[in-house]
């Protein structure tokens, strides 16, 4: 699982939608407030290397 706080704006929601369409085993949650955009991605443990390739970090 990867969870991170990202600055507002950017293409993150588009990436999340594209990856969800491509790889249904991902679970994306995007929450935007006036000052932040939070992207949480969940996937099976076996997909941790794929998450690392996409986002650079896994938790």
Predicted model as a PDB file, atoms N, CA, C, CB and O in Angstrom, pLDDT in the B-factor column:
MODEL        1                                                                  
ATOM      1  N   UNK A   1       0.837  -1.167   0.000  1.00 40.00           N  
ATOM      2  CA  UNK A   1       0.000   0.000   0.000  1.00 40.00           C  
ATOM      3  C   UNK A   1       0.882   1.230   0.000  1.00 40.00           C  
ATOM      4  CB  UNK A   1      -0.952  -0.002   1.199  1.00 40.00           C  
ATOM      5  O   UNK A   1       1.928   1.257   0.648  1.00 40.00           O  
ATOM      6  N   UNK A   2       0.459   2.242  -0.726  1.00 43.00           N  
ATOM      7  CA  UNK A   2       1.165   3.514  -0.741  1.00 43.00           C  
ATOM      8  C   UNK A   2       0.176   4.601  -0.365  1.00 43.00           C  
ATOM      9  CB  UNK A   2       1.812   3.795  -2.134  1.00 43.00           C  
ATOM     10  O   UNK A   2      -0.931   4.643  -0.903  1.00 43.00           O  
ATOM     11  N   UNK A   3       0.545   5.449   0.519  1.00 45.00           N  
ATOM     12  CA  UNK A   3      -0.282   6.602   0.859  1.00 45.00           C  
ATOM     13  C   UNK A   3       0.642   7.800   0.946  1.00 45.00           C  
ATOM     14  CB  UNK A   3      -1.074   6.383   2.203  1.00 45.00           C  
ATOM     15  O   UNK A   3       1.695   7.737   1.581  1.00 45.00           O  
ATOM     16  N   UNK A   4       0.255   8.871   0.321  1.00 45.00           N  
ATOM     17  CA  UNK A   4       1.098  10.052   0.362  1.00 45.00           C  
ATOM     18  C   UNK A   4       0.282  11.309   0.225  1.00 45.00           C  
ATOM     19  CB  UNK A   4       2.143   9.995  -0.721  1.00 45.00           C  
ATOM     20  O   UNK A   4      -0.828  11.288  -0.309  1.00 45.00           O  
ATOM     21  N   UNK A   5       0.831  12.408   0.707  1.00 45.00           N  
ATOM     22  CA  UNK A   5       0.194  13.699   0.544  1.00 45.00           C  
ATOM     23  C   UNK A   5       0.907  14.399  -0.602  1.00 45.00           C  
ATOM     24  CB  UNK A   5       0.241  14.547   1.868  1.00 45.00           C  
ATOM     25  O   UNK A   5       2.135  14.485  -0.631  1.00 45.00           O  
ATOM     26  N   UNK A   6       0.124  14.892  -1.535  1.00 46.00           N  
ATOM     27  CA  UNK A   6       0.665  15.542  -2.713  1.00 46.00           C  
ATOM     28  C   UNK A   6       0.192  16.983  -2.752  1.00 46.00           C  
ATOM     29  CB  UNK A   6       0.253  14.794  -3.995  1.00 46.00           C  
ATOM     30  O   UNK A   6      -0.875  17.300  -2.226  1.00 46.00           O  
ATOM     31  N   UNK A   7       0.961  17.844  -3.358  1.00 47.00           N  
ATOM     32  CA  UNK A   7       0.534  19.228  -3.524  1.00 47.00           C  
ATOM     33  C   UNK A   7      -0.715  19.300  -4.391  1.00 47.00           C  
ATOM     34  CB  UNK A   7       1.659  20.069  -4.139  1.00 47.00           C  
ATOM     35  O   UNK A   7      -1.017  18.360  -5.127  1.00 47.00           O  
ATOM     36  N   UNK A   8      -1.434  20.399  -4.310  1.00 46.00           N  
ATOM     37  CA  UNK A   8      -2.654  20.537  -5.095  1.00 46.00           C  
ATOM     38  C   UNK A   8      -2.322  20.585  -6.574  1.00 46.00           C  
ATOM     39  CB  UNK A   8      -3.430  21.791  -4.680  1.00 46.00           C  
ATOM     40  O   UNK A   8      -1.206  20.927  -6.964  1.00 46.00           O  
ATOM     41  N   UNK A   9      -3.302  20.241  -7.389  1.00 49.00           N  
ATOM     42  CA  UNK A   9      -3.136  20.274  -8.830  1.00 49.00           C  
ATOM     43  C   UNK A   9      -2.399  19.054  -9.340  1.00 49.00           C  
ATOM     44  CB  UNK A   9      -2.408  21.522  -9.240  1.00 49.00           C  
ATOM     45  O   UNK A   9      -2.223  18.068  -8.625  1.00 49.00           O  
ATOM     46  N   UNK A  10      -1.976  19.136 -10.572  1.00 60.00           N  
ATOM     47  CA  UNK A  10      -1.229  18.041 -11.168  1.00 60.00           C  
ATOM     48  C   UNK A  10      -2.134  16.992 -11.785  1.00 60.00           C  
ATOM     49  CB  UNK A  10      -0.345  17.404 -10.139  1.00 60.00           C  
ATOM     50  O   UNK A  10      -3.352  17.029 -11.612  1.00 60.00           O  
ATOM     51  N   UNK A  11      -1.538  16.066 -12.498  1.00 68.00           N  
ATOM     52  CA  UNK A  11      -2.298  15.055 -13.253  1.00 68.00           C  
ATOM     53  C   UNK A  11      -2.641  13.804 -12.458  1.00 68.00           C  
ATOM     54  CB  UNK A  11      -1.526  14.653 -14.464  1.00 68.00           C  
ATOM     55  O   UNK A  11      -2.953  12.772 -13.052  1.00 68.00           O  
ATOM     56  N   UNK A  12      -2.592  13.867 -11.136  1.00 70.00           N  
ATOM     57  CA  UNK A  12      -2.734  12.658 -10.327  1.00 70.00           C  
ATOM     58  C   UNK A  12      -4.089  11.980 -10.504  1.00 70.00           C  
ATOM     59  CB  UNK A  12      -2.528  12.991  -8.873  1.00 70.00           C  
ATOM     60  O   UNK A  12      -4.162  10.751 -10.537  1.00 70.00           O  
ATOM     61  N   UNK A  13      -5.156  12.755 -10.619  1.00 71.00           N  
ATOM     62  CA  UNK A  13      -6.464  12.117 -10.784  1.00 71.00           C  
ATOM     63  C   UNK A  13      -6.546  11.402 -12.120  1.00 71.00           C  
ATOM     64  CB  UNK A  13      -7.590  13.151 -10.670  1.00 71.00           C  
ATOM     65  O   UNK A  13      -7.172  10.346 -12.210  1.00 71.00           O  
ATOM     66  N   UNK A  14      -5.927  11.952 -13.167  1.00 75.00           N  
ATOM     67  CA  UNK A  14      -5.909  11.289 -14.472  1.00 75.00           C  
ATOM     68  C   UNK A  14      -5.099  10.007 -14.448  1.00 75.00           C  
ATOM     69  CB  UNK A  14      -5.352  12.221 -15.526  1.00 75.00           C  
ATOM     70  O   UNK A  14      -5.493   9.008 -15.049  1.00 75.00           O  
ATOM     71  N   UNK A  15      -3.969  10.032 -13.756  1.00 75.00           N  
ATOM     72  CA  UNK A  15      -3.148   8.831 -13.607  1.00 75.00           C  
ATOM     73  C   UNK A  15      -3.929   7.764 -12.854  1.00 75.00           C  
ATOM     74  CB  UNK A  15      -1.825   9.153 -12.872  1.00 75.00           C  
ATOM     75  O   UNK A  15      -3.928   6.596 -13.242  1.00 75.00           O  
ATOM     76  N   UNK A  16      -4.596   8.168 -11.778  1.00 75.00           N  
ATOM     77  CA  UNK A  16      -5.380   7.214 -10.997  1.00 75.00           C  
ATOM     78  C   UNK A  16      -6.465   6.580 -11.846  1.00 75.00           C  
ATOM     79  CB  UNK A  16      -5.999   7.896  -9.780  1.00 75.00           C  
ATOM     80  O   UNK A  16      -6.655   5.365 -11.786  1.00 75.00           O  
ATOM     81  N   UNK A  17      -7.181   7.369 -12.635  1.00 76.00           N  
ATOM     82  CA  UNK A  17      -8.250   6.835 -13.488  1.00 76.00           C  
ATOM     83  C   UNK A  17      -7.694   5.889 -14.543  1.00 76.00           C  
ATOM     84  CB  UNK A  17      -9.015   7.977 -14.164  1.00 76.00           C  
ATOM     85  O   UNK A  17      -8.261   4.822 -14.780  1.00 76.00           O  
ATOM     86  N   UNK A  18      -6.596   6.268 -15.175  1.00 79.00           N  
ATOM     87  CA  UNK A  18      -6.004   5.421 -16.212  1.00 79.00           C  
ATOM     88  C   UNK A  18      -5.507   4.104 -15.641  1.00 79.00           C  
ATOM     89  CB  UNK A  18      -4.858   6.150 -16.900  1.00 79.00           C  
ATOM     90  O   UNK A  18      -5.713   3.048 -16.240  1.00 79.00           O  
ATOM     91  N   UNK A  19      -4.855   4.159 -14.489  1.00 75.00           N  
ATOM     92  CA  UNK A  19      -4.351   2.935 -13.880  1.00 75.00           C  
ATOM     93  C   UNK A  19      -5.483   2.043 -13.384  1.00 75.00           C  
ATOM     94  CB  UNK A  19      -3.415   3.268 -12.734  1.00 75.00           C  
ATOM     95  O   UNK A  19      -5.390   0.819 -13.472  1.00 75.00           O  
ATOM     96  N   UNK A  20      -6.541   2.638 -12.867  1.00 76.00           N  
ATOM     97  CA  UNK A  20      -7.693   1.848 -12.417  1.00 76.00           C  
ATOM     98  C   UNK A  20      -8.314   1.113 -13.597  1.00 76.00           C  
ATOM     99  CB  UNK A  20      -8.748   2.752 -11.731  1.00 76.00           C  
ATOM    100  O   UNK A  20      -8.700  -0.049 -13.470  1.00 76.00           O  
ATOM    101  N   UNK A  21      -8.414   1.785 -14.750  1.00 80.00           N  
ATOM    102  CA  UNK A  21      -8.946   1.141 -15.954  1.00 80.00           C  
ATOM    103  C   UNK A  21      -8.037   0.016 -16.421  1.00 80.00           C  
ATOM    104  CB  UNK A  21      -9.126   2.166 -17.075  1.00 80.00           C  
ATOM    105  O   UNK A  21      -8.511  -1.032 -16.861  1.00 80.00           O  
ATOM    106  N   UNK A  22      -6.736   0.235 -16.325  1.00 79.00           N  
ATOM    107  CA  UNK A  22      -5.754  -0.743 -16.791  1.00 79.00           C  
ATOM    108  C   UNK A  22      -5.651  -1.939 -15.850  1.00 79.00           C  
ATOM    109  CB  UNK A  22      -4.391  -0.086 -16.939  1.00 79.00           C  
ATOM    110  O   UNK A  22      -5.639  -3.090 -16.288  1.00 79.00           O  
ATOM    111  N   UNK A  23      -5.576  -1.655 -14.564  1.00 77.00           N  
ATOM    112  CA  UNK A  23      -5.258  -2.678 -13.563  1.00 77.00           C  
ATOM    113  C   UNK A  23      -6.311  -2.655 -12.464  1.00 77.00           C  
ATOM    114  CB  UNK A  23      -3.839  -2.453 -12.966  1.00 77.00           C  
ATOM    115  O   UNK A  23      -6.192  -1.906 -11.495  1.00 77.00           O  
ATOM    116  N   UNK A  24      -7.325  -3.469 -12.617  1.00 80.00           N  
ATOM    117  CA  UNK A  24      -8.464  -3.424 -11.695  1.00 80.00           C  
ATOM    118  C   UNK A  24      -8.118  -3.867 -10.273  1.00 80.00           C  
ATOM    119  CB  UNK A  24      -9.573  -4.289 -12.225  1.00 80.00           C  
ATOM    120  O   UNK A  24      -8.923  -3.686  -9.360  1.00 80.00           O  
ATOM    121  N   UNK A  25      -6.942  -4.441 -10.075  1.00 82.00           N  
ATOM    122  CA  UNK A  25      -6.570  -4.845  -8.716  1.00 82.00           C  
ATOM    123  C   UNK A  25      -6.126  -3.660  -7.870  1.00 82.00           C  
ATOM    124  CB  UNK A  25      -5.461  -5.885  -8.763  1.00 82.00           C  
ATOM    125  O   UNK A  25      -5.996  -3.790  -6.653  1.00 82.00           O  
ATOM    126  N   UNK A  26      -5.888  -2.496  -8.496  1.00 81.00           N  
ATOM    127  CA  UNK A  26      -5.590  -1.276  -7.737  1.00 81.00           C  
ATOM    128  C   UNK A  26      -6.878  -0.691  -7.183  1.00 81.00           C  
ATOM    129  CB  UNK A  26      -4.859  -0.232  -8.622  1.00 81.00           C  
ATOM    130  O   UNK A  26      -7.933  -0.800  -7.809  1.00 81.00           O  
ATOM    131  N   UNK A  27      -6.798  -0.081  -6.029  1.00 85.00           N  
ATOM    132  CA  UNK A  27      -7.907   0.673  -5.460  1.00 85.00           C  
ATOM    133  C   UNK A  27      -7.389   2.084  -5.189  1.00 85.00           C  
ATOM    134  CB  UNK A  27      -8.468  -0.010  -4.142  1.00 85.00           C  
ATOM    135  O   UNK A  27      -6.556   2.282  -4.304  1.00 85.00           O  
ATOM    136  N   UNK A  28      -7.875   3.056  -5.943  1.00 81.00           N  
ATOM    137  CA  UNK A  28      -7.432   4.437  -5.817  1.00 81.00           C  
ATOM    138  C   UNK A  28      -8.480   5.252  -5.087  1.00 81.00           C  
ATOM    139  CB  UNK A  28      -7.141   5.046  -7.194  1.00 81.00           C  
ATOM    140  O   UNK A  28      -9.679   5.090  -5.311  1.00 81.00           O  
ATOM    141  N   UNK A  29      -8.016   6.128  -4.212  1.00 82.00           N  
ATOM    142  CA  UNK A  29      -8.885   7.070  -3.532  1.00 82.00           C  
ATOM    143  C   UNK A  29      -8.203   8.432  -3.603  1.00 82.00           C  
ATOM    144  CB  UNK A  29      -9.170   6.635  -2.043  1.00 82.00           C  
ATOM    145  O   UNK A  29      -7.071   8.594  -3.149  1.00 82.00           O  
ATOM    146  N   UNK A  30      -8.911   9.416  -4.183  1.00 81.00           N  
ATOM    147  CA  UNK A  30      -8.385  10.767  -4.291  1.00 81.00           C  
ATOM    148  C   UNK A  30      -9.271  11.670  -3.448  1.00 81.00           C  
ATOM    149  CB  UNK A  30      -8.328  11.250  -5.782  1.00 81.00           C  
ATOM    150  O   UNK A  30     -10.489  11.700  -3.624  1.00 81.00           O  
ATOM    151  N   UNK A  31      -8.655  12.401  -2.536  1.00 82.00           N  
ATOM    152  CA  UNK A  31      -9.383  13.346  -1.696  1.00 82.00           C  
ATOM    153  C   UNK A  31      -8.713  14.704  -1.842  1.00 82.00           C  
ATOM    154  CB  UNK A  31      -9.413  12.882  -0.194  1.00 82.00           C  
ATOM    155  O   UNK A  31      -7.516  14.849  -1.590  1.00 82.00           O  
ATOM    156  N   UNK A  32      -9.498  15.703  -2.254  1.00 81.00           N  
ATOM    157  CA  UNK A  32      -8.948  17.037  -2.428  1.00 81.00           C  
ATOM    158  C   UNK A  32      -9.585  18.002  -1.447  1.00 81.00           C  
ATOM    159  CB  UNK A  32      -9.150  17.523  -3.862  1.00 81.00           C  
ATOM    160  O   UNK A  32     -10.805  18.037  -1.287  1.00 81.00           O  
ATOM    161  N   UNK A  33      -8.746  18.777  -0.801  1.00 82.00           N  
ATOM    162  CA  UNK A  33      -9.201  19.862   0.062  1.00 82.00           C  
ATOM    163  C   UNK A  33      -8.732  21.159  -0.594  1.00 82.00           C  
ATOM    164  CB  UNK A  33      -8.646  19.714   1.549  1.00 82.00           C  
ATOM    165  O   UNK A  33      -8.070  21.112  -1.631  1.00 82.00           O  
ATOM    166  N   UNK A  34      -9.054  22.295  -0.024  1.00 83.00           N  
ATOM    167  CA  UNK A  34      -8.591  23.547  -0.625  1.00 83.00           C  
ATOM    168  C   UNK A  34      -7.069  23.678  -0.721  1.00 83.00           C  
ATOM    169  CB  UNK A  34      -9.128  24.693   0.161  1.00 83.00           C  
ATOM    170  O   UNK A  34      -6.570  24.432  -1.557  1.00 83.00           O  
ATOM    171  N   UNK A  35      -6.333  22.962   0.115  1.00 84.00           N  
ATOM    172  CA  UNK A  35      -4.881  23.133   0.127  1.00 84.00           C  
ATOM    173  C   UNK A  35      -4.076  21.895  -0.240  1.00 84.00           C  
ATOM    174  CB  UNK A  35      -4.463  23.583   1.460  1.00 84.00           C  
ATOM    175  O   UNK A  35      -2.869  22.002  -0.460  1.00 84.00           O  
ATOM    176  N   UNK A  36      -4.702  20.722  -0.314  1.00 83.00           N  
ATOM    177  CA  UNK A  36      -3.951  19.500  -0.613  1.00 83.00           C  
ATOM    178  C   UNK A  36      -4.750  18.559  -1.500  1.00 83.00           C  
ATOM    179  CB  UNK A  36      -3.559  18.788   0.678  1.00 83.00           C  
ATOM    180  O   UNK A  36      -5.970  18.664  -1.630  1.00 83.00           O  
ATOM    181  N   UNK A  37      -4.030  17.656  -2.091  1.00 79.00           N  
ATOM    182  CA  UNK A  37      -4.617  16.539  -2.816  1.00 79.00           C  
ATOM    183  C   UNK A  37      -3.989  15.291  -2.222  1.00 79.00           C  
ATOM    184  CB  UNK A  37      -4.375  16.641  -4.384  1.00 79.00           C  
ATOM    185  O   UNK A  37      -2.767  15.144  -2.246  1.00 79.00           O  
ATOM    186  N   UNK A  38      -4.803  14.393  -1.690  1.00 83.00           N  
ATOM    187  CA  UNK A  38      -4.291  13.168  -1.078  1.00 83.00           C  
ATOM    188  C   UNK A  38      -4.687  11.991  -1.953  1.00 83.00           C  
ATOM    189  CB  UNK A  38      -4.831  12.989   0.377  1.00 83.00           C  
ATOM    190  O   UNK A  38      -5.864  11.793  -2.253  1.00 83.00           O  
ATOM    191  N   UNK A  39      -3.701  11.221  -2.355  1.00 80.00           N  
ATOM    192  CA  UNK A  39      -3.913  10.043  -3.190  1.00 80.00           C  
ATOM    193  C   UNK A  39      -3.512   8.820  -2.381  1.00 80.00           C  
ATOM    194  CB  UNK A  39      -3.101  10.130  -4.528  1.00 80.00           C  
ATOM    195  O   UNK A  39      -2.372   8.717  -1.926  1.00 80.00           O  
ATOM    196  N   UNK A  40      -4.447   7.892  -2.203  1.00 84.00           N  
ATOM    197  CA  UNK A  40      -4.171   6.631  -1.531  1.00 84.00           C  
ATOM    198  C   UNK A  40      -4.361   5.522  -2.546  1.00 84.00           C  
ATOM    199  CB  UNK A  40      -5.091   6.424  -0.282  1.00 84.00           C  
ATOM    200  O   UNK A  40      -5.383   5.467  -3.230  1.00 84.00           O  
ATOM    201  N   UNK A  41      -3.386   4.644  -2.645  1.00 83.00           N  
ATOM    202  CA  UNK A  41      -3.451   3.523  -3.578  1.00 83.00           C  
ATOM    203  C   UNK A  41      -3.278   2.247  -2.782  1.00 83.00           C  
ATOM    204  CB  UNK A  41      -2.367   3.640  -4.702  1.00 83.00           C  
ATOM    205  O   UNK A  41      -2.320   2.104  -2.022  1.00 83.00           O  
ATOM    206  N   UNK A  42      -4.203   1.324  -2.955  1.00 86.00           N  
ATOM    207  CA  UNK A  42      -4.113   0.009  -2.310  1.00 86.00           C  
ATOM    208  C   UNK A  42      -4.037  -1.050  -3.400  1.00 86.00           C  
ATOM    209  CB  UNK A  42      -5.337  -0.251  -1.359  1.00 86.00           C  
ATOM    210  O   UNK A  42      -4.660  -0.943  -4.455  1.00 86.00           O  
ATOM    211  N   UNK A  43      -3.250  -2.073  -3.102  1.00 86.00           N  
ATOM    212  CA  UNK A  43      -3.082  -3.181  -4.047  1.00 86.00           C  
ATOM    213  C   UNK A  43      -2.625  -4.396  -3.258  1.00 86.00           C  
ATOM    214  CB  UNK A  43      -2.056  -2.825  -5.187  1.00 86.00           C  
ATOM    215  O   UNK A  43      -2.140  -4.260  -2.134  1.00 86.00           O  
ATOM    216  N   UNK A  44      -2.773  -5.583  -3.833  1.00 90.00           N  
ATOM    217  CA  UNK A  44      -2.261  -6.782  -3.173  1.00 90.00           C  
ATOM    218  C   UNK A  44      -0.740  -6.670  -2.977  1.00 90.00           C  
ATOM    219  CB  UNK A  44      -2.611  -8.049  -3.999  1.00 90.00           C  
ATOM    220  O   UNK A  44      -0.059  -5.981  -3.736  1.00 90.00           O  
ATOM    221  N   UNK A  45      -0.225  -7.347  -1.962  1.00 89.00           N  
ATOM    222  CA  UNK A  45       1.216  -7.312  -1.674  1.00 89.00           C  
ATOM    223  C   UNK A  45       2.061  -7.635  -2.906  1.00 89.00           C  
ATOM    224  CB  UNK A  45       1.548  -8.295  -0.555  1.00 89.00           C  
ATOM    225  O   UNK A  45       3.132  -7.058  -3.097  1.00 89.00           O  
ATOM    226  N   UNK A  46       1.581  -8.551  -3.734  1.00 90.00           N  
ATOM    227  CA  UNK A  46       2.340  -8.941  -4.921  1.00 90.00           C  
ATOM    228  C   UNK A  46       2.512  -7.783  -5.903  1.00 90.00           C  
ATOM    229  CB  UNK A  46       1.654 -10.104  -5.615  1.00 90.00           C  
ATOM    230  O   UNK A  46       3.399  -7.823  -6.755  1.00 90.00           O  
ATOM    231  N   UNK A  47       1.679  -6.760  -5.792  1.00 85.00           N  
ATOM    232  CA  UNK A  47       1.756  -5.612  -6.699  1.00 85.00           C  
ATOM    233  C   UNK A  47       2.641  -4.490  -6.160  1.00 85.00           C  
ATOM    234  CB  UNK A  47       0.368  -5.075  -6.963  1.00 85.00           C  
ATOM    235  O   UNK A  47       2.749  -3.444  -6.800  1.00 85.00           O  
ATOM    236  N   UNK A  48       3.274  -4.677  -5.006  1.00 85.00           N  
ATOM    237  CA  UNK A  48       4.130  -3.641  -4.423  1.00 85.00           C  
ATOM    238  C   UNK A  48       5.208  -3.152  -5.394  1.00 85.00           C  
ATOM    239  CB  UNK A  48       4.786  -4.168  -3.160  1.00 85.00           C  
ATOM    240  O   UNK A  48       5.446  -1.945  -5.451  1.00 85.00           O  
ATOM    241  N   UNK A  49       5.872  -4.024  -6.158  1.00 87.00           N  
ATOM    242  CA  UNK A  49       6.860  -3.523  -7.112  1.00 87.00           C  
ATOM    243  C   UNK A  49       6.245  -2.622  -8.184  1.00 87.00           C  
ATOM    244  CB  UNK A  49       7.566  -4.683  -7.772  1.00 87.00           C  
ATOM    245  O   UNK A  49       6.884  -1.674  -8.641  1.00 87.00           O  
ATOM    246  N   UNK A  50       5.020  -2.914  -8.581  1.00 82.00           N  
ATOM    247  CA  UNK A  50       4.350  -2.061  -9.572  1.00 82.00           C  
ATOM    248  C   UNK A  50       4.054  -0.681  -8.983  1.00 82.00           C  
ATOM    249  CB  UNK A  50       3.039  -2.724 -10.062  1.00 82.00           C  
ATOM    250  O   UNK A  50       4.211   0.335  -9.660  1.00 82.00           O  
ATOM    251  N   UNK A  51       3.624  -0.651  -7.720  1.00 81.00           N  
ATOM    252  CA  UNK A  51       3.386   0.632  -7.062  1.00 81.00           C  
ATOM    253  C   UNK A  51       4.684   1.431  -6.939  1.00 81.00           C  
ATOM    254  CB  UNK A  51       2.762   0.414  -5.673  1.00 81.00           C  
ATOM    255  O   UNK A  51       4.695   2.646  -7.134  1.00 81.00           O  
ATOM    256  N   UNK A  52       5.771   0.741  -6.615  1.00 85.00           N  
ATOM    257  CA  UNK A  52       7.055   1.413  -6.514  1.00 85.00           C  
ATOM    258  C   UNK A  52       7.470   1.998  -7.860  1.00 85.00           C  
ATOM    259  CB  UNK A  52       8.121   0.446  -6.004  1.00 85.00           C  
ATOM    260  O   UNK A  52       8.029   3.094  -7.911  1.00 85.00           O  
ATOM    261  N   UNK A  53       7.206   1.288  -8.940  1.00 86.00           N  
ATOM    262  CA  UNK A  53       7.517   1.819 -10.279  1.00 86.00           C  
ATOM    263  C   UNK A  53       6.693   3.067 -10.588  1.00 86.00           C  
ATOM    264  CB  UNK A  53       7.260   0.746 -11.355  1.00 86.00           C  
ATOM    265  O   UNK A  53       7.198   4.017 -11.186  1.00 86.00           O  
ATOM    266  N   UNK A  54       5.422   3.062 -10.177  1.00 77.00           N  
ATOM    267  CA  UNK A  54       4.546   4.204 -10.444  1.00 77.00           C  
ATOM    268  C   UNK A  54       4.870   5.407  -9.570  1.00 77.00           C  
ATOM    269  CB  UNK A  54       3.104   3.807 -10.238  1.00 77.00           C  
ATOM    270  O   UNK A  54       4.939   6.534 -10.060  1.00 77.00           O  
ATOM    271  N   UNK A  55       5.071   5.165  -8.263  1.00 78.00           N  
ATOM    272  CA  UNK A  55       5.135   6.266  -7.310  1.00 78.00           C  
ATOM    273  C   UNK A  55       6.468   6.385  -6.583  1.00 78.00           C  
ATOM    274  CB  UNK A  55       4.050   6.114  -6.312  1.00 78.00           C  
ATOM    275  O   UNK A  55       6.704   7.375  -5.890  1.00 78.00           O  
ATOM    276  N   UNK A  56       7.330   5.405  -6.727  1.00 79.00           N  
ATOM    277  CA  UNK A  56       8.638   5.484  -6.115  1.00 79.00           C  
ATOM    278  C   UNK A  56       8.740   4.984  -4.687  1.00 79.00           C  
ATOM    279  CB  UNK A  56       9.083   6.850  -6.155  1.00 79.00           C  
ATOM    280  O   UNK A  56       9.844   4.770  -4.187  1.00 79.00           O  
ATOM    281  N   UNK A  57       7.601   4.793  -4.016  1.00 69.00           N  
ATOM    282  CA  UNK A  57       7.602   4.393  -2.609  1.00 69.00           C  
ATOM    283  C   UNK A  57       6.417   3.490  -2.349  1.00 69.00           C  
ATOM    284  CB  UNK A  57       7.564   5.627  -1.673  1.00 69.00           C  
ATOM    285  O   UNK A  57       5.354   3.666  -2.945  1.00 69.00           O  
ATOM    286  N   UNK A  58       6.592   2.525  -1.465  1.00 64.00           N  
ATOM    287  CA  UNK A  58       5.465   1.734  -0.972  1.00 64.00           C  
ATOM    288  C   UNK A  58       5.550   1.675   0.545  1.00 64.00           C  
ATOM    289  CB  UNK A  58       5.462   0.297  -1.590  1.00 64.00           C  
ATOM    290  O   UNK A  58       6.637   1.758   1.117  1.00 64.00           O  
ATOM    291  N   UNK A  59       4.415   1.533   1.185  1.00 66.00           N  
ATOM    292  CA  UNK A  59       4.365   1.457   2.646  1.00 66.00           C  
ATOM    293  C   UNK A  59       3.697   0.155   3.014  1.00 66.00           C  
ATOM    294  CB  UNK A  59       3.605   2.676   3.269  1.00 66.00           C  
ATOM    295  O   UNK A  59       3.535  -0.144   4.197  1.00 66.00           O  
TER     296      UNK A  59                                                      
ENDMDL                                                                          
END                                                                             
